[in-house]
Amino acid sequence: MLKKFIIMAAVSACAAFGNFMINPNAPRIGLLEDEIEATQIQSLGKNLLAVDARSPAEFEKGHVEGAVNLSEASFDSQLGGFLDAWTPDMAVLVYCSSSGCNSSRHIADRLRNECGIENVYIFKDDWTKWKR
Amino acid sequence: METLKTVISWLLRIILAGVLIYAGCAKIARPDEFFADISNYRVFPVWTAYAAAYFMPPFEIVVGIFLLTRRGLDAGLIASAAMMAVFIILISSAWARGLDISCGCFGNGGTGQYFEAIVRDLALILCAAAIHVLNKPHKKSYE
C-alpha cells in the first residue's frame, strides 16, 4: 500500500515540476501595481472615492463611510450614482468583502474599460480595515 | 447480484474519478488562480500554498486514474477520502471565520458556496466508502 502512495506522490510531483517549468501562469506573490492595502490608503491622497463592489444587500448592512455601491449584478443601474459622486480629479478605490474576493477586480476593470477612468485601484484587505 | 454490485461499483468509481480528474484538469493550467484561492484561506504559509498550487491538480488527476485501476483502487480510495476530509475542514474553517472566498474546488468559481461544497465532499466520501464495501473480498463459509 505504501508503495502505491509513493508512486502516486512521485507521479504527481513530476507532473507538478513539469507544470512549474512550462506553465506561464506562475503564481504571483505580493500585490499588483493597482492593488492597495489598508496601510497604503493615504498614499492615494484625500480626493478619494470609495466604491463598494458588494451586493446592495451587503452594502446596506454596512460600508465604508462615503462609499458608493457599484455591484457586478447592478452595474448598469448603479453607474449613474457612481458618476454623480465621481469627479475626474478623484482616485477610485474599489473594495469587496475581503482580500480574496474578485468582484472589486471586475468592477475596477469595467470602470477602466467601459468608462475610461484610469485612476482606479483595488483594495486588497478586509473592508473593515479601511482607515482614511 | 454480483453483476449488479460490479455495475454499481464501477458507476461510483467513474463518478468519483471523474470529479477528481475534472477538478484537477480545471486547475492545472492556472496555478496562479489556484494559488490565490489557497492563499485566501489564510491558513497556509506562502511556500505551502505555492507548492500546493502546483502539486494538488496533478495529484487529483493521478488519484482519479488510480481509482479506475484494479491494483490502485484501495490507495485511490484512501487518498480521495482523505483529500475530501481535508477540504471539508478547510471550507468549514473559512465558513466559520466568515471569509467570502472561492473554495477553489474547480478553478475559478463563485464565492461563499460553502454548504454546497461541504455536501459535495461528504457525498464523495460516502461514494468512496460505498466502493470499498462493494469491492470487499467475499468471506466464504466452508462449514
Interface residues (C-beta under 8 A of the other chain):
Chain A: M1 K4 F5 M8 A9 V11 S12 A13 A15 A16 F17 N19 F20 N23 N25 A26 P27 R28 I29 C96 S97 S98 S99 G100 C101 N102
Chain B: I28 A29 R30 P31 D32 E33 F34 F35 A36 D37 S39 N40 V46 A49 Y50 A51 A53 Y54 F55 P57 P58 F59 I61 V62 V63 F66 R71 G72 D74 A75 G76 I78 A79 L99 D100 I101 S102 T111
